[in-house]
Amino acid sequence: MLAVLAAGGAASLISQEIAASVGMPRPFMMGLSPAHVPHGLRAGLPSTHASVMFTMAFMLLRQRSTRDVGLVTLGAAVATGWARIHVGIHFPFDVAAGALLGAAIAAALFAMQAIAPKLAPHVAATLARPLRVLADGRAGPCLVLVFVFAAAWVGLNTPQAIGPAVLEENGPVEKSTVLLYLAAVLCVLMVRVAFLSRPDRVAICVLLLAFAAREADWHLAHWGTSLLEAPRSHVLAAMAALAPVAIAAGWLAGRAWSASRAMRAWRQWRPEATTSLTFVAVIGAAIILDQAPFSFAEQPGLVDAGSATAFRGYLMLSFEEILELALPVLALLALLQARLGGSRDSAPGGIKRSYA
């Protein structure tokens, strides 16, 4: 079910990107129909509602154990598509395009699942040396250095050579970060790691989905900028939503503490532990950059593009956004390192390599 939800989130982002590129107006925007439901002026081809719901319906229909739920979801998708046409928000072709996109995404995921076992030996032989490099404990910090240099280059070349929209809210960098978080969730659910129990997997998925929601500004859309000034109902809803995240973080912190006590020296740490600590350090750096007094960087149009203030703002914004992009990449790297090292029962010297 978490995989289906992650696929639906990916379908939403892909649909919005296609719609922004095509730029097809909606019926009420062309004066062909009144908007019976208030709606923004975003492009409508393909329908995001149809893309998400049909993606999830087709994925549920593919599994025998969830086929009944898939039929209900498919019916809801058809009804919702008709409703969007009826209220003048979409053309029929918008909904049809969304259904085709959902079918394509579901088919691609199932094709990857089917051919993965056949290609695995050949891919493993081809990538043996690069995988050994990634399995090293220094891979995480080195990867962060690559992102740091990339952030410096992007910041120094904005807005002269690189458009400011790349770094703005809902821009390509932010949407790529959300997609990578969803990809990490799918990998956690699909990749087997010997020492990760089911509660471990659930806790990791909850945290990754929380990071994805935060990156997509889900909290701002539902609760505003400050909970201190929000109504009591919003505060209670926020606490209820954050409770699973806090429980998941506490569970993983306890597991990590138990594992660290079994290690006699930092040299005996598993590579994925080093990458996880690097992940935490990058989170701290991203928070510091987010709280830095450069709020104008989020609205670069308010300052002169050639001024020193704008230069510093673009540079700080580049570091913030690209370091946040590094976070899901580090999560994927840690999972890869755990998968590569999880099959070994013990490390040299007889120290058992397990978090259990």
PyMOL commands that set and color helices and strands:
alter all, ss='L'
color gray80, all
select helices_A, chain A and resi 2-22+27-30+48-62+64-86+92-126+128-134+139-156+164-166+172-190+198-215+218-223+232-262+266-268+271-291+295-298+300-302+308-341
alter helices_A, ss='H'
color red, helices_A
deselect
rebuild
show_as cartoon
